[in-house]
Amino acid sequence: MTGQFLKNMGAFSAAAMALMPALAGAQEIGRGHPAPGQIHMQESVTPIMDSIVAFHDGPLMWTISLIVLLVLVLLIVIMVRFNAKANPVPARFTHNTAIEIIWTVVPILVLVVIAIPSFGVLSDQLTVPDGERKYLGANIFSFGDVDVPAASLTVKASGEQWYWNYEYVDQGVAFDSNILSEAEIAELKPGQPRLLAVNNELVVPVNTTVRMQVTASPSGVIHAFAVPSFGIKIDAVPGRLNETWFNAREEGMYYGQCSELCGKDHAFMPIGVRVVSAEQFETFITAFTESRDYAAAAATLPPLQ
Ligand SMILES: [Cu+2]
């Protein structure tokens, strides 16, 4: 029995060892989209995502690892010291007030310690910067270095069945953004990731605070607007205007997906955000406002690579 168990464990660890090179080889981290075999989160390009990554890699990882270690040690002690052979006559007591208080109070304290930075980051996500406010979550993780200007561009994303509509609110122009098939990607946007590439990307300027208003078609269903590299995830609810923000520090293509089960094409309404330089954005938005034609405006931008 024990011999068989050990043999199985041996086979298991051999399989785990065999997988290690595969995992080590998959260190490539997708820029703005997930890479095959990727384990960690997508690369951060906003202060909010910096805080989320710091929270995950710091307090959360330590808490999880210590709890796993504690439970493992307890299990081993029980298996060794209290098995039928080592401990043939079990104790018969059923209560111990001290230990019951400890195992109630300690988890509560652990949760409180996790909740403080977590709520700080959450409140930062939901409060659009005014250029003055100090950010609790960001301050915890950056030691007060984060300096975010007030929002200077407002974009409204509306979840439709099943695609996104984006409106540059102050400019009064809007467009639909639909998923591209693999054949369309090969033809129109070679190199862009499948199931994520879209025909019309949301174009925003770099190093600019963008106020993101999120809603859904009044006659539609609930969606959710999520872009992992920006640390954004917020519900798109018919009849309700939710608000969040981002300030991307690097140009590039960033993808996200609808993150609320919304119907048959839930998996096929990706979010594509293209971050460009201030000058490129100026040219784009001027062309878009004048022509009211997205394709003509997008033609002013260099092709995606
Ligand atoms: Cu959806």
Residues whose N, C-alpha, C, O or C-beta is under 5 A from the ligand:
A	BS01	CU	I222 H223 A224 C258 E260 C262 H266
